[in-house]
Amino acid sequence: MKLNKKITAAIAVIIIAACAGGGWYYYQTQQKAQQASAVETAQVERMNLTSKVSATGTIRPVDSVEVSPKITARISQVLVKENDQVTAGQTVATLDGKDYQAKYDQAQYKVTNTRLDYERYKMLYDQGAGTKQTLDNAEYEYKTALSNLSAAESDLAETTITAPMSGVVVGEPKPAGTMAVQGNSNPTVIMRIADTSKKQIMAKIDETDIGNIKVGQDATFTVDTYTNQTFTAHVSKISQTDTSNTWDTNGTSTSSSSSSSSASVIYYYVTLDVDDPDDVLRLGMTARVEINTAEKEDALVVPIAALKTNDNGSYVLRVNTSGQTEQVPVTTGIYSDEYVEILSGLSEGDSVSVSYNAPSKSSSQSSNSNRRQGPPPM
């Protein structure tokens, strides 16, 4: 009995040891497999490379105007509606002109009355029966009446609203009965007219990329409503100042608060002329733009994931035929989304290490919080 118990115990120990050894071997095998899968190699190759700057912007007309009154009066008639085509000089609305007609009639009566007085005093003065002062006063009253008549006539004419340019009525005009208020700071906008045949994009470009943008560069963009269609555009203007005018220390507080709200990131407006021959794009659409800033044919490239940096600059890990790696300093050129041009340090056909190190949960969260976000909404 005692012998059987010892044999059974020995067998149990052997089985436990075998299981432990197998588990350890399996663990080591899995660890090596994970490490092997985390490291890849890529060949140095040649390809046509395009460097791009991405941005978002809003589609708007090249030429547009807000139609506002030069006098204050209630809108009497609106003769056009949204999407109507209008020509320059066309009557698009009228204002209630009763008060202005009355002022015109009064001014006209004043002119007639003061002219008769002036003619009478002039005749008396010519006959030696009147004084020069009386004649001068009559002349002043007459000329003042003429000036008032001209102003009243001008105000009466402003009750007819005409289109200042040819184009399309965009948006719904103000309805009849609305009080249209004149003013330099906040006048009533009766309607908006735009030439929708010519469109542009006003995009925001980060200060780190603005130096790569040049007038004349080609761009492509997409809009949400046409997901399978790509449109083209061309850079036509680059603003000389940032969107918030942060350099202007004498500016208003609005500028500084706007700058602070965007976490001190500086953006510049870039205008792109849009190619839309079929006139399918609508004003206000959000355009996701990619501007081609540089192109290189037959460039020597490696994946961006192969590029590393230290205090001495950029380098890659070149892999030799035996699988050993060596650190090789490189000089880089232009970048695309996935590749970087190599100007020196490598030759076509070389193999380089491409490492993907999965970050820990905490480091991943830190990386996401420090990542540069896109520009704020327009």
C-alpha positions in Angstrom: 0.0 0.0 0.0 2.7 2.4 1.0 4.6 1.5 -2.2 1.5 2.3 -4.4 1.0 5.6 -2.6 4.6 6.6 -3.3 4.3 5.6 -7.0 1.0 7.6 -7.3 2.6 10.7 -5.7 5.6 10.4 -8.0 3.4 10.2 -11.1 1.4 13.2 -9.9 4.6 15.2 -9.5 5.7 14.3 -13.0 2.4 15.3 -14.5 2.4 18.6 -12.7 6.0 19.3 -13.8 5.1 18.4 -17.4 2.1 20.7 -17.3 4.1 23.6 -15.9 6.9 23.1 -18.4 4.4 23.0 -21.2 2.6 26.1 -20.0 5.9 27.9 -19.8 6.9 26.8 -23.3 3.6 27.9 -24.7 3.9 31.3 -22.9 7.4 31.9 -24.3 6.2 30.8 -27.8 3.4 33.3 -27.7 5.6 36.1 -26.5 8.1 35.5 -29.3 5.2 35.3 -31.8 3.8 38.6 -30.6 7.3 40.3 -30.7 7.8 38.9 -34.2 4.4 40.2 -35.4 5.2 43.6 -33.9 8.3 44.1 -36.1 8.1 44.2 -39.9 10.5 45.1 -42.6 9.9 47.2 -45.7 12.0 47.7 -48.8 13.4 51.1 -49.9 11.6 51.7 -53.3 10.9 54.4 -55.8 7.5 55.9 -56.5 5.8 59.2 -57.5 5.2 61.1 -54.3 2.8 63.9 -53.6 2.8 66.1 -50.4 -0.6 67.4 -49.3 -2.0 69.8 -46.7 -5.5 69.0 -45.5 -8.0 71.6 -44.3 -11.7 72.3 -44.1 -13.6 75.3 -45.5 -16.9 76.6 -46.6 -18.2 77.1 -50.2 -19.2 80.6 -50.9 -19.8 82.8 -53.9 -17.0 84.9 -55.3 -19.3 87.9 -55.8 -22.3 88.6 -53.5 -24.1 91.6 -52.0 -26.5 92.4 -49.2 -29.4 94.6 -50.3 -30.2 97.1 -47.6 -32.2 100.4 -47.6 -30.7 103.8 -47.5 -33.8 105.2 -45.8 -36.0 103.8 -43.0 -39.5 102.7 -44.2 -41.8 99.7 -44.2 -41.4 97.3 -47.0 -44.4 97.7 -49.4 -43.7 95.0 -52.0 -41.1 92.3 -52.6 -41.1 91.5 -56.3 -38.7 88.5 -56.3 -38.4 85.3 -54.3 -35.6 82.9 -53.4 -33.7 81.4 -56.4 -35.0 84.0 -58.8 -32.4 85.3 -61.4 -32.1 89.1 -61.4 -30.2 91.6 -63.4 -28.4 94.7 -62.3 -30.8 97.7 -62.1 -33.9 95.5 -61.8 -36.5 96.6 -59.3 -36.7 93.9 -56.6 -38.7 95.6 -53.9 -40.4 98.9 -53.0 -40.8 100.8 -49.7 -43.8 102.7 -48.4 -43.1 106.2 -49.8 -46.1 108.2 -48.4 -44.1 110.2 -45.9 -41.3 110.8 -48.4 -43.8 111.9 -51.1 -45.2 114.4 -48.7 -41.8 115.8 -47.8 -41.0 116.1 -51.5 -44.3 118.0 -52.2 -43.5 120.3 -49.3 -40.0 120.9 -50.5 -41.2 121.6 -54.0 -43.7 124.2 -52.7 -40.9 125.8 -50.7 -38.8 126.1 -53.8 -41.7 127.8 -55.7 -42.4 130.2 -52.9 -38.7 131.2 -52.2 -38.1 131.6 -55.9 -40.9 134.1 -56.2 -39.5 136.0 -53.2 -36.0 136.0 -54.6 -37.2 137.3 -58.0 -39.3 140.1 -56.4 -36.4 141.3 -54.1 -34.1 141.2 -57.1 -36.4 143.4 -59.2 -36.7 145.9 -56.3 -32.9 145.9 -55.8 -32.3 146.5 -59.6 -34.7 149.5 -59.4 -32.9 150.8 -56.3 -35.8 150.2 -54.0 -34.4 147.3 -52.0 -31.3 146.6 -50.0 -28.5 144.2 -50.8 -28.9 142.3 -47.5 -32.6 141.6 -48.2 -31.7 140.3 -51.7 -28.9 138.1 -50.2 -31.3 136.6 -47.6 -33.9 135.8 -50.3 -31.2 134.2 -52.4 -30.0 132.1 -49.5 -33.6 130.9 -48.7 -34.1 130.0 -52.3 -30.9 128.0 -52.6 -31.6 126.2 -49.3 -35.0 125.2 -50.6 -33.4 123.8 -53.8 -31.0 121.7 -51.7 -33.9 120.4 -49.5 -35.9 119.5 -52.7 -32.9 117.6 -54.0 -32.6 115.6 -50.8 -36.3 114.9 -50.7 -36.2 113.8 -54.3 -33.3 111.5 -53.5 -35.1 110.0 -50.5 -38.2 109.4 -52.5 -36.2 107.6 -55.2 -34.7 105.3 -52.5 -38.2 103.8 -51.9 -37.6 101.8 -55.1 -35.0 99.1 -54.3 -33.0 97.8 -57.3 -30.5 95.0 -57.7 -26.9 96.3 -57.5 -25.6 93.3 -59.4 -26.8 90.4 -61.6 -27.2 87.1 -59.9 -29.5 84.8 -58.0 -31.5 85.7 -54.9 -30.1 83.5 -52.2 -32.2 82.9 -49.1 -35.7 84.1 -48.5 -36.1 87.9 -48.8 -37.8 89.9 -46.0 -41.6 89.8 -46.4 -43.7 92.9 -47.1 -44.7 94.7 -44.0 -41.2 94.4 -42.4 -39.7 97.7 -41.2 -36.5 98.2 -43.1 -34.0 100.3 -41.1 -31.1 102.2 -42.6 -27.8 102.4 -40.8 -24.1 101.9 -41.1 -23.7 99.3 -38.3 -26.7 97.1 -38.4 -29.0 97.9 -41.3 -31.9 95.6 -42.3 -30.9 93.1 -45.0 -33.8 92.9 -47.3 -32.3 90.2 -49.5 -28.9 88.7 -50.6 -27.9 88.4 -54.3 -25.0 86.2 -55.4 -23.3 85.2 -58.6 -23.5 81.4 -58.0 -21.7 80.6 -61.3 -18.4 81.4 -59.6 -17.7 79.8 -56.3 -14.7 79.7 -53.9 -13.6 78.0 -50.7 -12.5 79.9 -47.6 -10.3 77.4 -45.8 -8.3 77.6 -42.5 -4.7 76.5 -42.7 -2.5 75.9 -39.6 0.5 78.1 -39.2 2.8 75.0 -39.4 1.5 74.4 -42.9 0.9 77.9 -44.3 4.5 78.2 -45.5 3.9 75.4 -47.9 0.9 77.0 -49.5 1.5 79.0 -52.8 -0.9 80.8 -55.1 -1.7 78.6 -58.1 -1.4 75.2 -56.4 -4.0 72.6 -57.3 -6.3 71.0 -54.8 -9.1 68.5 -54.6 -12.0 68.4 -52.2 -15.1 66.5 -51.3 -18.5 67.4 -49.8 -20.7 65.2 -47.7 -23.6 65.1 -50.1 -21.5 63.7 -53.1 -19.6 61.0 -51.3 -18.2 59.4 -54.5 -17.3 62.6 -56.3 -14.1 64.6 -56.1 -14.0 68.2 -57.1 -11.0 70.4 -58.1 -9.9 73.9 -57.0 -6.9 76.2 -57.2 -5.3 78.4 -54.6 -6.1 82.1 -55.5 -5.3 84.0 -52.4 -3.4 83.6 -49.1 -4.2 86.0 -46.2 -1.3 88.0 -44.9 -2.7 88.0 -41.3 -4.1 85.3 -39.1 -7.8 84.8 -38.6 -7.9 86.5 -35.3 -5.4 89.3 -36.0 -3.5 88.3 -32.8 -0.6 90.6 -33.8 -2.8 93.7 -33.4 -2.2 94.7 -29.7 -4.5 97.7 -30.3 -7.4 95.5 -31.5 -10.6 94.7 -29.6 -10.9 92.1 -26.9 -12.8 89.9 -29.3 -9.6 89.2 -31.1 -7.7 88.1 -28.0 -10.6 86.0 -26.7 -10.9 84.3 -30.0 -7.2 83.4 -29.9 -7.5 82.1 -26.4 -10.5 79.9 -27.2 -8.5 78.2 -30.0 -5.7 77.2 -27.5 -3.3 79.7 -29.1 -3.2 77.8 -32.4 -2.8 80.3 -35.3 -4.8 79.8 -38.5 -4.7 81.7 -41.8 -7.4 82.0 -44.4 -6.6 80.5 -47.8 -9.0 81.2 -50.7 -9.4 78.5 -53.5 -11.3 79.1 -56.7 -13.7 76.1 -57.3 -14.3 74.3 -60.6 -18.0 73.5 -60.7 -19.1 73.4 -64.4 -22.3 71.5 -63.6 -23.3 74.0 -60.8 -24.1 71.2 -58.3 -22.4 72.7 -55.2 -24.5 74.7 -52.8 -23.4 77.7 -50.9 -22.4 76.9 -47.3 -21.4 73.3 -47.9 -18.4 72.1 -45.9 -15.5 71.2 -48.2 -12.7 68.8 -47.0 -9.7 70.1 -49.0 -6.4 68.6 -49.9 -3.9 71.0 -51.4 -1.0 69.6 -53.4 2.0 71.4 -52.0 4.8 69.4 -53.6 5.3 66.5 -56.1 8.3 64.3 -56.8 8.5 61.7 -59.6 10.6 58.6 -59.0 11.4 59.5 -55.4 13.3 57.2 -53.1 10.9 56.5 -50.3 10.3 54.5 -47.1 7.2 54.1 -45.0 6.9 56.9 -42.4 6.6 54.2 -39.8 10.3 53.3 -40.5 11.5 56.8 -39.7 12.8 57.6 -36.2 14.5 60.6 -34.6 16.9 61.3 -31.9 19.1 64.3 -30.8 21.2 63.8 -34.0 18.3 63.9 -36.4 16.4 61.3 -38.4 17.5 57.7 -38.8 16.2 54.3 -39.8 17.1 50.7 -38.8 18.5 49.0 -41.8 18.2 45.2 -41.8 21.1 43.2 -43.4 20.8 39.8 -44.9 21.4 38.0 -41.6 18.5 39.8 -40.0 20.7 42.1 -37.9 19.8 45.9 -37.8 22.0 48.9 -37.9 21.2 52.5 -37.2 21.6 54.6 -40.4 21.2 58.5 -40.4 19.1 59.8 -43.3 18.1 63.1 -44.9 14.4 63.4 -45.6 12.5 65.3 -48.3 8.7 65.6 -48.8 6.1 63.6 -47.0 2.9 62.0 -48.2 0.3 60.4 -45.9 2.2 57.1 -45.7 5.7 57.6 -47.2 8.7 60.0 -46.8 11.3 60.8 -49.4 14.9 59.8 -48.5 17.5 62.2 -50.0 20.5 60.4 -48.6 21.5 57.5 -46.4 19.8 54.6 -48.2 19.8 52.9 -51.5 16.9 51.3 -53.5 16.4 47.7 -52.4 17.6 48.2 -48.8 15.4 46.7 -46.1 14.4 48.8 -43.1 12.7 47.9 -39.9 9.1 49.1 -39.5 8.1 48.8 -35.8 4.7 49.3 -34.4 4.9 49.5 -30.6 1.4 49.2 -29.1 1.2 51.9 -26.3 -0.1 51.1 -22.9 -3.6 52.4 -22.0 -2.3 55.3 -20.1 0.3 56.4 -22.7 -2.4 56.1 -25.4 -4.7 58.5 -23.5 -1.8 60.9 -23.1 -1.0 60.8 -26.8 -4.6 61.5 -27.8 -4.9 64.5 -25.5 -1.8 66.1 -27.0 -2.6 65.4 -30.6 -3.3 68.5 -32.7 -6.9 68.8 -33.6 -8.3 70.2 -36.8 -9.2 73.9 -37.1 -12.2 75.2 -35.3 -15.5 75.6 -37.1 -15.7 78.5 -39.6 
